[in-house]
Amino acid sequence: MLCIVDTSPSFRLAELPGVAADIAEQLTAAGFAEAPHLRQTLALAEEAGEFVGAVRRHYGLARRSGSFADVEAELADVVITAFVTAHTMGIDLERAVAAKLGVVYSRGWREAP
């Protein structure tokens, strides 16, 4: 089953869990069925690395330059892949993010000099 995602400006991040489930199903149907947990973990690490590379290129910290559009696209890849990884691993990402935000906001920000 192929899900056609509405990519108009009306698309909302809240739709990502359903999109992630569809992408995971499409990957399995395409033959990427071995070790899905490992596959998605490695895919997420790869996308994070590509995002870092795009940022480095955009800010002139690499051998070649890059556009801000590349930065945006790579960050979108990280977010999508994170949702697919969470789906594949059975992680309730909304609950996990809420729990992590509780930690982030409770630990303070920066010590006064």
C-alpha positions in Angstrom: 0.0 0.0 0.0 1.5 3.3 -1.1 0.5 6.3 1.0 0.5 9.6 -0.9 1.6 12.3 1.5 0.1 15.7 1.1 3.3 17.9 0.9 1.4 21.1 0.5 1.9 23.9 3.1 -0.9 22.3 5.1 1.3 19.3 6.0 1.8 19.2 9.8 4.5 17.5 11.8 1.7 15.7 13.8 1.2 13.5 10.7 4.8 12.1 10.9 3.9 9.0 13.0 1.6 7.8 10.2 4.0 8.8 7.5 6.8 6.9 9.4 4.7 3.8 9.6 4.1 4.0 5.8 7.8 4.5 5.1 8.7 1.5 7.3 6.1 -0.6 5.4 7.5 0.6 2.1 11.1 -0.3 3.1 10.0 -3.8 4.1 8.0 -4.3 0.9 11.1 -3.2 -1.1 13.1 -5.9 0.5 14.8 -4.1 3.3 13.5 -6.6 5.8 16.7 -7.8 7.5 17.5 -6.3 10.9 15.2 -3.3 10.6 16.3 -2.0 14.1 19.9 -1.9 13.0 19.1 -0.6 9.5 17.2 2.4 11.0 19.8 3.1 13.6 22.5 3.3 11.0 20.2 5.3 8.7 19.6 7.8 11.5 23.4 8.1 12.2 24.0 8.6 8.5 21.4 11.3 8.2 22.7 13.1 11.2 26.2 13.1 9.7 24.9 14.5 6.4 23.2 17.3 8.3 26.4 18.1 10.0 28.2 18.1 6.7 25.6 20.4 5.2 26.0 22.9 8.1 29.7 22.8 7.7 29.5 23.6 4.0 26.9 26.3 4.5 29.1 28.1 7.1 32.3 27.8 5.1 33.9 25.1 7.3 34.3 22.5 4.5 36.2 22.3 1.2 33.1 23.2 -0.8 30.2 25.5 -0.1 26.6 24.6 0.4 23.3 26.3 0.6 20.9 26.8 3.5 18.3 24.8 1.5 20.7 21.8 1.8 20.8 22.4 5.6 17.0 22.4 5.8 16.7 19.3 3.6 19.2 17.3 5.7 17.5 18.3 8.9 14.2 17.2 7.5 15.9 13.9 6.6 17.0 13.5 10.3 13.5 14.2 11.6 11.8 11.8 9.1 14.4 9.1 9.8 14.0 9.6 13.6 10.3 9.0 13.2 10.8 5.9 11.1 13.4 4.6 13.5 11.0 5.1 16.5 8.2 3.3 14.6 10.5 0.4 13.7 11.8 0.1 17.3 8.3 0.4 18.9 9.2 3.7 20.6 6.4 6.1 21.5 8.3 9.1 20.4 5.8 11.6 21.7 6.0 10.1 25.2 9.8 9.8 25.0 10.2 13.5 23.9 7.8 14.6 26.6 9.9 12.7 29.2 13.1 14.1 27.8 11.8 17.7 27.8 11.0 17.2 31.5 14.7 16.4 32.1 16.0 19.3 29.8 13.9 21.9 31.6 14.8 20.6 35.0 18.6 20.7 34.7 19.2 24.4 34.3 21.0 26.1 31.4 24.3 27.7 32.1 26.2 28.3 35.2 26.8 31.9 36.0 30.5 32.9 35.5 
